[in-house]
Amino acid sequence: MRLRNSKLSRDALLSREFPHYHVVASPETSGLSGSSCILQCGERRLVLRQHHAPDAPESEFLRQYHALRQLPSTLAPKPIFYTPGWMAVDFLAGEIKSVLPAPRPLATLLYDLHQQRRFGWRLALLPLLEQYWQQCSPSRRTPRWLRCLQRLRQQGEPRPLRLAPLHMDVHAGNIVHTVDGLRLIDWEYAGDGDVALELAAVWTKDNQQRLQLVQAYAMLARIPPERLWRQTMRWRPWVLMLMAGWFECRWQRTGDEQFITLANKTWQQLKNDKEAVWGQ
């Protein structure tokens, strides 16, 4: 179901659309952001999600809803409700672990996702990089950052090896271990792109763990492992620049020191990542 009115407060939305549900977990206890929460009615639970970026276009949130509608329940939670600023999805019962799954099951999860029909919108990284540069604190716009940005702008994105629907925020905290298998949550960055970009963006602890994931994926996708690894490393500077820029902007908006710490760590990682390939 979907409303056509203006954005509602959480209390108004709950009263109007979910009168028989009650809040069982708030952002403080559930790890959700904003006014998002977990609702329950009898045995059924829903996750009520608020748009993660209120100042961002509503079309981005609507895209997430459409992506979830398209995906099978073997990959993602099913969406139940949408209205501007809010979305309700089925709650996935299971465990969220602090480490990634083993390479083979994680590769299988990603391969299954990449076999689905494309979402219909391409991920464009350069506009995001430009946006982060413009929105960050002027004091953080270093010559090195500008050089990296100009270099990527000049060479352009790597030519896709294989286009597919991507999640683009795969880390341990976004994987639910259910009794029926692994599921992915938090699809706000989803879009169509190169499968190697997804592999480059997975939050592994180091390149050895990433290599194991790429090798497992290559076997499933019947892509030569060396070719897939090199393509993944072509995407690494783009991914690291995205991460650094996102942390910089989050620090600018919130003043939370953890984001500047993460930004500094990512800049150092970009400098030290000798296996990343700058260029095509």
PAPA-155151 format. One line per 5 residues: their letters; for each residue x, y, z of N, C-alpha, C. Coordinates in steps of 0.1 Angstrom, whole numbers, padded with zeros to 4 digits, always signed. Last residue first. Example, Ala and Ser with C-alpha at 12.3 -4.5 7.8 and 13.67 -1.06 7.14 Angstrom:
BEGIN
SA) +0128/-0022/+0071/+0137/-0011/+0071/+0129/+0000/+0079; +0132/-0057/+0078/+0123/-0045/+0078/+0132/-0033/+0078
# end
This chain:
BEGIN
QGWVA) +0432/+0017/-0168/+0425/+0006/-0174/+0435/-0004/-0180; +0440/+0031/-0135/+0440/+0031/-0149/+0433/+0018/-0154; +0454/+0019/-0109/+0450/+0032/-0113/+0451/+0032/-0128; +0447/-0008/-0090/+0451/-0005/-0103/+0446/+0009/-0107; +0459/-0021/-0059/+0449/-0013/-0066/+0455/-0008/-0080
EKDNK) +0481/-0030/-0046/+0475/-0039/-0056/+0464/-0032/-0064; +0488/-0012/-0026/+0497/-0013/-0038/+0491/-0022/-0049; +0475/+0009/-0007/+0470/-0002/-0014/+0477/-0004/-0027; +0483/+0032/+0006/+0491/+0020/+0008/+0487/+0008/+0000; +0465/+0052/-0001/+0479/+0054/-0003/+0487/+0041/-0003
LQQWT) +0442/+0041/+0009/+0443/+0044/-0005/+0458/+0046/-0009; +0448/+0041/+0036/+0446/+0028/+0029/+0447/+0030/+0014; +0447/+0068/+0041/+0460/+0060/+0043/+0459/+0047/+0035; +0420/+0073/+0037/+0431/+0080/+0029/+0444/+0072/+0029; +0410/+0057/+0057/+0407/+0053/+0043/+0417/+0060/+0034
KNALT) +0418/+0071/+0080/+0422/+0057/+0078/+0420/+0052/+0064; +0405/+0095/+0076/+0419/+0094/+0077/+0425/+0080/+0074; +0378/+0085/+0079/+0383/+0092/+0066/+0398/+0091/+0066; +0378/+0076/+0105/+0376/+0067/+0094/+0380/+0072/+0081; +0381/+0101/+0118/+0391/+0090/+0120/+0390/+0080/+0109
IFQED) +0359/+0114/+0110/+0371/+0119/+0105/+0382/+0109/+0107; +0340/+0098/+0123/+0340/+0099/+0108/+0353/+0104/+0103; +0344/+0102/+0150/+0346/+0088/+0144/+0347/+0089/+0129; +0335/+0127/+0156/+0350/+0125/+0153/+0353/+0111/+0148; +0308/+0144/+0142/+0312/+0132/+0150/+0327/+0128/+0146
GTRQW) +0298/+0164/+0128/+0308/+0167/+0138/+0313/+0156/+0146; +0278/+0161/+0108/+0275/+0157/+0122/+0285/+0161/+0132; +0287/+0171/+0084/+0273/+0173/+0088/+0271/+0170/+0103; +0314/+0164/+0083/+0310/+0178/+0081/+0296/+0181/+0086; +0313/+0137/+0086/+0319/+0145/+0096/+0315/+0159/+0095
RCEFW) +0301/+0131/+0061/+0294/+0127/+0074/+0300/+0135/+0086; +0321/+0138/+0044/+0308/+0146/+0044/+0300/+0143/+0057; +0341/+0120/+0050/+0343/+0134/+0051/+0330/+0142/+0052; +0328/+0095/+0044/+0332/+0098/+0058/+0334/+0113/+0060; +0326/+0099/+0016/+0314/+0098/+0024/+0317/+0101/+0039
GAMLM) +0353/+0100/+0008/+0344/+0112/+0006/+0331/+0111/+0015; +0361/+0074/+0015/+0367/+0086/+0021/+0358/+0098/+0020; +0344/+0059/-0002/+0344/+0057/+0012/+0349/+0070/+0019; +0352/+0068/-0028/+0338/+0069/-0023/+0337/+0069/-0008; +0379/+0060/-0027/+0376/+0075/-0028/+0361/+0077/-0024
LVWPR) +0375/+0033/-0026/+0382/+0039/-0015/+0379/+0054/-0015; +0363/+0029/-0051/+0356/+0025/-0039/+0362/+0032/-0027; +0384/+0037/-0069/+0370/+0044/-0069/+0363/+0041/-0056; +0405/+0020/-0063/+0406/+0034/-0060/+0393/+0041/-0060; +0391/-0006/-0071/+0395/-0003/-0057/+0397/+0012/-0054
WRMTQ) +0388/-0013/-0097/+0377/-0005/-0090/+0381/+0000/-0076; +0410/-0027/-0103/+0408/-0015/-0110/+0397/-0006/-0103; +0405/-0050/-0087/+0415/-0040/-0083/+0415/-0027/-0091; +0386/-0062/-0103/+0383/-0058/-0090/+0392/-0048/-0085; +0402/-0068/-0125/+0391/-0059/-0127/+0386/-0054/-0113
RWLRE) +0419/-0087/-0114/+0425/-0075/-0119/+0414/-0064/-0121; +0401/-0107/-0107/+0409/-0100/-0097/+0414/-0087/-0102; +0392/-0115/-0132/+0382/-0109/-0123/+0390/-0102/-0112; +0415/-0126/-0143/+0408/-0115/-0150/+0399/-0107/-0140; +0421/-0146/-0125/+0430/-0135/-0127/+0424/-0123/-0133
PPIRA) +0398/-0164/-0129/+0401/-0157/-0116/+0410/-0145/-0117; +0376/-0162/-0156/+0390/-0165/-0152/+0393/-0157/-0139; +0343/-0171/-0147/+0352/-0160/-0151/+0366/-0163/-0147; +0321/-0185/-0137/+0329/-0190/-0148/+0337/-0178/-0155; +0309/-0179/-0114/+0305/-0171/-0126/+0312/-0176/-0138
LMAYA) +0321/-0197/-0096/+0306/-0198/-0098/+0302/-0191/-0111; +0347/-0189/-0098/+0344/-0203/-0101/+0329/-0204/-0104; +0346/-0163/-0089/+0350/-0165/-0103/+0346/-0180/-0107; +0340/-0165/-0062/+0330/-0160/-0071/+0333/-0163/-0086; +0363/-0175/-0052/+0351/-0183/-0051/+0340/-0179/-0060
QVLQL) +0380/-0154/-0059/+0383/-0167/-0064/+0370/-0176/-0064; +0369/-0133/-0043/+0370/-0132/-0058/+0372/-0146/-0064; +0374/-0143/-0017/+0361/-0141/-0022/+0360/-0141/-0037; +0402/-0143/-0017/+0395/-0156/-0015/+0380/-0155/-0020; +0407/-0116/-0020/+0411/-0125/-0031/+0404/-0138/-0030
RQQND) +0397/-0106/+0004/+0390/-0102/-0008/+0394/-0112/-0020; +0416/-0117/+0021/+0402/-0122/+0023/+0394/-0118/+0010; +0437/-0103/+0012/+0438/-0117/+0011/+0424/-0123/+0012; +0432/-0076/+0017/+0431/-0081/+0003/+0432/-0096/+0002; +0411/-0075/+0047/+0423/-0073/+0040/+0421/-0078/+0026
KTWVA) +0385/-0077/+0056/+0395/-0072/+0065/+0408/-0069/+0059; +0360/-0063/+0033/+0368/-0074/+0038/+0379/-0068/+0048; +0333/-0051/+0023/+0341/-0047/+0035/+0349/-0059/+0040; +0330/-0048/-0012/+0328/-0056/+0000/+0338/-0053/+0011; +0339/-0035/-0034/+0333/-0027/-0024/+0330/-0035/-0011
ALELA) +0348/-0053/-0052/+0358/-0043/-0048/+0352/-0035/-0036; +0325/-0066/-0058/+0335/-0074/-0051/+0346/-0064/-0045; +0311/-0046/-0072/+0306/-0051/-0060/+0317/-0058/-0051; +0328/-0044/-0094/+0327/-0032/-0085/+0321/-0037/-0072; +0324/-0068/-0107/+0337/-0065/-0100/+0337/-0053/-0091
VDGDG) +0299/-0064/-0118/+0300/-0073/-0107/+0314/-0071/-0100; +0290/-0030/-0126/+0299/-0042/-0128/+0300/-0051/-0116; +0255/-0022/-0121/+0269/-0019/-0123/+0277/-0032/-0125; +0225/-0008/-0108/+0232/-0017/-0118/+0246/-0012/-0120; +0220/-0005/-0072/+0219/-0001/-0086/+0226/-0011/-0095
AYEWD) +0218/+0005/-0038/+0217/-0005/-0048/+0215/+0002/-0062; +0220/+0019/-0014/+0230/+0022/-0024/+0229/+0013/-0037; +0200/+0008/+0003/+0199/+0022/-0002/+0209/+0026/-0012; +0195/-0016/+0015/+0197/-0016/+0000/+0197/-0002/-0005; +0195/-0033/+0041/+0200/-0020/+0038/+0204/-0018/+0023
ILRLG) +0204/-0069/+0039/+0196/-0058/+0043/+0202/-0045/+0039; +0205/-0102/+0026/+0211/-0088/+0026/+0200/-0078/+0030; +0208/-0134/+0040/+0200/-0124/+0034/+0207/-0111/+0035; +0216/-0170/+0040/+0220/-0156/+0041/+0211/-0146/+0034; +0192/-0194/+0052/+0203/-0189/+0045/+0206/-0175/+0047
DVTHV) +0171/-0201/+0068/+0170/-0205/+0054/+0182/-0200/+0046; +0176/-0190/+0093/+0176/-0205/+0092/+0175/-0210/+0078; +0199/-0163/+0085/+0186/-0169/+0089/+0187/-0184/+0088; +0220/-0139/+0090/+0221/-0154/+0089/+0208/-0160/+0094; +0222/-0110/+0072/+0214/-0117/+0083/+0215/-0132/+0080
INGAH) +0243/-0084/+0067/+0240/-0098/+0063/+0234/-0105/+0075; +0253/-0060/+0075/+0242/-0060/+0065/+0239/-0073/+0060; +0276/-0064/+0090/+0264/-0058/+0097/+0252/-0058/+0088; +0296/-0072/+0072/+0290/-0081/+0081/+0277/-0077/+0087; +0287/-0057/+0040/+0296/-0059/+0052/+0289/-0067/+0062
VDMHL) +0280/-0042/+0011/+0281/-0055/+0017/+0291/-0055/+0028; +0268/-0023/-0005/+0271/-0020/+0009/+0272/-0033/+0017; +0260/-0030/-0031/+0270/-0019/-0029/+0272/-0015/-0015; +0243/-0046/-0047/+0239/-0041/-0034/+0247/-0029/-0030; +0235/-0046/-0082/+0244/-0046/-0071/+0238/-0041/-0058
PALRL) +0226/-0063/-0112/+0221/-0055/-0100/+0231/-0057/-0089; +0252/-0061/-0137/+0242/-0069/-0129/+0237/-0059/-0119; +0276/-0066/-0164/+0266/-0058/-0157/+0256/-0066/-0149; +0309/-0074/-0164/+0296/-0080/-0165/+0286/-0071/-0157; +0329/-0055/-0168/+0332/-0069/-0172/+0318/-0076/-0174
PRPEG) +0329/-0021/-0179/+0323/-0032/-0171/+0326/-0046/-0177; +0358/-0002/-0179/+0348/-0008/-0187/+0342/-0020/-0180; +0362/+0020/-0151/+0366/+0008/-0159/+0355/+0003/-0167; +0356/+0056/-0156/+0353/+0043/-0149/+0358/+0031/-0157; +0383/+0078/-0164/+0369/+0073/-0165/+0368/+0060/-0158
QQRLR) +0406/+0093/-0164/+0407/+0080/-0169/+0393/+0074/-0171; +0399/+0118/-0153/+0406/+0117/-0166/+0405/+0104/-0172; +0388/+0112/-0128/+0380/+0119/-0138/+0386/+0118/-0152; +0410/+0101/-0116/+0398/+0092/-0119/+0389/+0099/-0129; +0425/+0124/-0114/+0431/+0112/-0121/+0419/+0103/-0125
QLCRL) +0410/+0142/-0099/+0413/+0145/-0113/+0418/+0133/-0121; +0411/+0128/-0075/+0398/+0130/-0081/+0400/+0133/-0096; +0438/+0129/-0068/+0432/+0116/-0070/+0418/+0117/-0078; +0441/+0157/-0066/+0449/+0149/-0076/+0442/+0136/-0079; +0424/+0162/-0045/+0421/+0168/-0058/+0429/+0161/-0069
WRPTR) +0438/+0149/-0024/+0424/+0145/-0028/+0421/+0150/-0042; +0462/+0164/-0025/+0462/+0150/-0028/+0448/+0145/-0032; +0454/+0189/-0016/+0459/+0188/-0030/+0459/+0173/-0034; +0423/+0186/+0004/+0438/+0186/+0002/+0442/+0185/-0013; +0399/+0198/+0019/+0401/+0196/+0005/+0416/+0197/+0002
RSPSC) +0394/+0204/+0045/+0398/+0190/+0043/+0400/+0188/+0028; +0384/+0229/+0046/+0397/+0227/+0053/+0402/+0213/+0050; +0359/+0227/+0036/+0370/+0233/+0027/+0383/+0230/+0033; +0342/+0197/+0042/+0347/+0209/+0048/+0359/+0214/+0039; +0322/+0186/+0013/+0331/+0184/+0025/+0335/+0197/+0030
QQWYQ) +0308/+0191/-0010/+0301/+0191/+0002/+0310/+0190/+0015; +0326/+0187/-0032/+0319/+0200/-0030/+0313/+0201/-0016; +0333/+0160/-0028/+0344/+0171/-0029/+0337/+0184/-0026; +0309/+0147/-0031/+0316/+0147/-0018/+0326/+0158/-0017; +0304/+0153/-0059/+0295/+0158/-0048/+0302/+0158/-0035
ELLPL) +0324/+0138/-0071/+0324/+0153/-0073/+0315/+0159/-0062; +0316/+0113/-0064/+0329/+0118/-0060/+0330/+0133/-0060; +0291/+0112/-0077/+0292/+0111/-0063/+0305/+0116/-0057; +0299/+0113/-0104/+0291/+0124/-0098/+0291/+0124/-0083; +0314/+0088/-0105/+0321/+0101/-0106/+0312/+0113/-0101
LALRW) +0296/+0066/-0105/+0305/+0070/-0093/+0310/+0084/-0094; +0265/+0056/-0111/+0275/+0065/-0117/+0284/+0070/-0105; +0246/+0028/-0117/+0254/+0035/-0107/+0265/+0043/-0114; +0217/+0028/-0137/+0231/+0026/-0135/+0237/+0034/-0124; +0186/+0012/-0133/+0193/+0025/-0132/+0208/+0021/-0129
GFRRQ) +0174/-0013/-0134/+0170/-0003/-0144/+0177/+0011/-0143; +0180/-0036/-0121/+0171/-0027/-0115/+0166/-0017/-0125; +0181/-0068/-0139/+0187/-0055/-0135/+0176/-0046/-0130; +0173/-0100/-0125/+0170/-0089/-0135/+0176/-0076/-0130; +0200/-0119/-0110/+0186/-0113/-0110/+0185/-0103/-0122
QHLDY) +0225/-0126/-0106/+0218/-0133/-0117/+0204/-0128/-0118; +0235/-0112/-0085/+0239/-0107/-0098/+0232/-0115/-0109; +0224/-0128/-0064/+0220/-0114/-0066/+0222/-0110/-0080; +0241/-0151/-0067/+0226/-0152/-0069/+0220/-0138/-0071; +0266/-0139/-0061/+0263/-0145/-0075/+0248/-0146/-0077
LLTAL) +0262/-0133/-0034/+0264/-0122/-0044/+0261/-0127/-0058; +0259/-0160/-0024/+0249/-0149/-0022/+0250/-0138/-0032; +0283/-0171/-0032/+0271/-0176/-0037/+0260/-0166/-0035; +0302/-0156/-0017/+0302/-0155/-0031/+0289/-0161/-0038; +0294/-0165/+0009/+0292/-0151/+0005/+0292/-0149/-0010
PRPAP) +0300/-0193/+0007/+0286/-0189/+0009/+0284/-0174/+0006; +0330/-0189/+0002/+0320/-0197/-0007/+0306/-0192/-0005; +0342/-0174/+0023/+0341/-0170/+0009/+0331/-0176/+0001; +0320/-0171/+0053/+0331/-0177/+0046/+0330/-0174/+0031; +0306/-0139/+0062/+0306/-0154/+0060/+0318/-0158/+0053
LVSKI) +0324/-0114/+0083/+0317/-0119/+0070/+0316/-0134/+0070; +0316/-0108/+0117/+0325/-0111/+0107/+0317/-0115/+0094; +0296/-0104/+0135/+0306/-0094/+0135/+0316/-0096/+0124; +0262/-0112/+0124/+0275/-0115/+0130/+0285/-0104/+0128; +0230/-0114/+0131/+0239/-0105/+0124/+0253/-0107/+0131
EGALF) +0206/-0140/+0128/+0217/-0134/+0136/+0226/-0125/+0126; +0170/-0137/+0126/+0183/-0144/+0124/+0194/-0136/+0131; +0142/-0126/+0108/+0147/-0133/+0120/+0160/-0140/+0118; +0136/-0097/+0092/+0143/-0110/+0090/+0148/-0115/+0103; +0105/-0081/+0088/+0117/-0083/+0097/+0123/-0097/+0094
DVAMW) +0095/-0066/+0058/+0094/-0077/+0067/+0107/-0078/+0075; +0092/-0030/+0058/+0097/-0042/+0052/+0095/-0054/+0062; +0081/+0002/+0051/+0080/-0009/+0060/+0084/-0022/+0052; +0092/+0036/+0048/+0091/+0023/+0042/+0090/+0012/+0053; +0091/+0071/+0043/+0089/+0059/+0052/+0088/+0047/+0043
GPTYF) +0092/+0093/+0026/+0100/+0093/+0038/+0100/+0081/+0047; +0061/+0087/+0011/+0073/+0095/+0012/+0079/+0096/+0025; +0055/+0052/+0017/+0050/+0065/+0016/+0062/+0075/+0017; +0050/+0017/+0015/+0058/+0029/+0012/+0050/+0041/+0012; +0051/-0017/+0026/+0044/-0004/+0026/+0055/+0007/+0022
IPKPA) +0066/-0040/+0024/+0052/-0041/+0027/+0044/-0028/+0024; +0092/-0057/+0008/+0086/-0045/+0012/+0071/-0046/+0014; +0110/-0085/+0021/+0100/-0080/+0012/+0094/-0067/+0017; +0146/-0087/+0024/+0133/-0086/+0030/+0123/-0080/+0020; +0165/-0108/+0000/+0162/-0095/+0007/+0148/-0096/+0014
LTSPL) +0168/-0133/-0010/+0179/-0124/-0010/+0177/-0112/-0001; +0146/-0148/-0011/+0158/-0155/-0008/+0170/-0146/-0007; +0126/-0132/-0020/+0127/-0133/-0005/+0140/-0141/-0001; +0138/-0115/-0049/+0131/-0126/-0042/+0134/-0126/-0027; +0132/-0080/-0059/+0141/-0091/-0055/+0133/-0102/-0048
QRLAH) +0113/-0060/-0064/+0118/-0069/-0075/+0125/-0081/-0071; +0110/-0047/-0041/+0098/-0053/-0047/+0103/-0063/-0058; +0136/-0036/-0038/+0131/-0047/-0029/+0119/-0054/-0034; +0135/-0017/-0058/+0145/-0028/-0059/+0141/-0039/-0050; +0115/+0000/-0049/+0113/-0008/-0062/+0123/-0019/-0063
YQRLF) +0128/+0010/-0026/+0115/+0003/-0025/+0113/-0006/-0037; +0149/+0024/-0038/+0152/+0013/-0029/+0139/+0004/-0027; +0135/+0043/-0052/+0142/+0033/-0059/+0145/+0021/-0051; +0126/+0058/-0031/+0116/+0051/-0039/+0123/+0040/-0047; +0149/+0070/-0023/+0143/+0061/-0014/+0133/+0053/-0021
ESEPA) +0154/+0086/-0046/+0164/+0076/-0041/+0158/+0066/-0032; +0133/+0103/-0047/+0134/+0093/-0057/+0144/+0082/-0053; +0136/+0122/-0028/+0128/+0111/-0024/+0129/+0100/-0034; +0170/+0134/-0025/+0157/+0133/-0033/+0149/+0121/-0029; +0181/+0143/+0009/+0183/+0136/-0005/+0169/+0135/-0012
DPAHH) +0175/+0151/+0034/+0178/+0161/+0024/+0180/+0156/+0010; +0172/+0127/+0048/+0161/+0135/+0046/+0162/+0146/+0036; +0185/+0098/+0045/+0190/+0111/+0042/+0178/+0120/+0038; +0171/+0075/+0050/+0183/+0077/+0057/+0189/+0091/+0055; +0137/+0074/+0057/+0147/+0078/+0047/+0160/+0082/+0054
QRLVL) +0130/+0049/+0081/+0129/+0063/+0077/+0140/+0066/+0067; +0113/+0018/+0083/+0125/+0026/+0080/+0122/+0040/+0076; +0102/-0006/+0103/+0097/+0006/+0097/+0110/+0015/+0095; +0100/-0040/+0100/+0110/-0029/+0102/+0104/-0017/+0095; +0077/-0061/+0116/+0081/-0053/+0105/+0092/-0044/+0109
RREGC) +0065/-0093/+0127/+0073/-0081/+0129/+0077/-0075/+0116; +0039/-0113/+0139/+0045/-0107/+0128/+0053/-0095/+0132; +0025/-0124/+0160/+0037/-0130/+0157/+0045/-0123/+0146; +0011/-0094/+0171/+0010/-0109/+0172/+0024/-0115/+0169; +0030/-0071/+0157/+0016/-0074/+0159/+0014/-0089/+0159
QLICS) +0056/-0048/+0160/+0051/-0061/+0161/+0036/-0061/+0163; +0084/-0030/+0145/+0070/-0031/+0150/+0066/-0045/+0151; +0114/-0012/+0150/+0108/-0025/+0147/+0094/-0026/+0153; +0123/+0020/+0134/+0120/+0011/+0145/+0115/-0003/+0140; +0135/+0053/+0127/+0133/+0039/+0123/+0131/+0030/+0135
SGSLG) +0142/+0079/+0130/+0130/+0074/+0138/+0126/+0060/+0134; +0177/+0074/+0127/+0165/+0083/+0127/+0154/+0079/+0136; +0185/+0039/+0123/+0188/+0053/+0123/+0176/+0061/+0123; +0191/+0009/+0142/+0185/+0017/+0131/+0188/+0031/+0133; +0199/-0005/+0165/+0209/-0001/+0155/+0204/+0006/+0143
STEPS) +0181/-0010/+0185/+0181/-0018/+0173/+0192/-0016/+0163; +0181/+0008/+0205/+0184/-0006/+0209/+0185/-0015/+0196; +0177/+0033/+0194/+0188/+0032/+0204/+0191/+0017/+0207; +0155/+0030/+0177/+0168/+0032/+0171/+0180/+0030/+0181; +0135/+0004/+0194/+0138/+0018/+0189/+0151/+0019/+0183
AVVHY) +0113/-0022/+0193/+0128/-0018/+0193/+0129/-0005/+0187; +0087/-0024/+0193/+0094/-0033/+0202/+0109/-0030/+0202; +0057/-0006/+0190/+0071/-0005/+0188/+0078/-0015/+0198; +0028/-0024/+0177/+0035/-0016/+0188/+0050/-0017/+0185; -0001/-0024/+0156/+0013/-0027/+0159/+0018/-0019/+0170
HPFER) -0025/-0015/+0149/-0025/-0027/+0158/-0011/-0031/+0161; -0022/+0007/+0133/-0028/+0009/+0146/-0027/-0003/+0155; -0006/+0016/+0110/-0003/+0004/+0118/-0009/+0005/+0132; -0016/+0040/+0098/-0014/+0028/+0090/-0011/+0015/+0098; -0021/+0059/+0119/-0029/+0058/+0107/-0028/+0045/+0100
SLLAD) -0002/+0056/+0139/-0016/+0057/+0142/-0025/+0054/+0131; +0022/+0056/+0124/+0018/+0044/+0132/+0003/+0044/+0135; +0021/+0082/+0114/+0021/+0071/+0105/+0017/+0058/+0112; +0023/+0097/+0137/+0011/+0099/+0128/+0010/+0087/+0119; +0048/+0089/+0146/+0036/+0087/+0154/+0023/+0088/+0146
RSLKS) +0065/+0099/+0126/+0064/+0084/+0128/+0051/+0081/+0136; +0049/+0122/+0104/+0057/+0119/+0115/+0055/+0104/+0118; +0048/+0121/+0068/+0041/+0120/+0081/+0052/+0118/+0091; +0049/+0140/+0038/+0055/+0132/+0047/+0049/+0133/+0061; +0017/+0142/+0020/+0030/+0147/+0023/+0036/+0138/+0034
NRLRM) +0000/+0114/+0003/+0001/+0127/+0010/+0015/+0131/+0013; -0004/+0090/-0008/+0000/+0101/-0018/+0001/+0114/-0011; +0007/+0057/+0002/+0000/+0070/+0004/+0005/+0080/-0006; +0003/+0023/-0005/+0011/+0035/-0007/+0003/+0048/-0006; +0008/-0012/+0000/+0000/+0000/+0000/+0009/+0012/+0000
# end
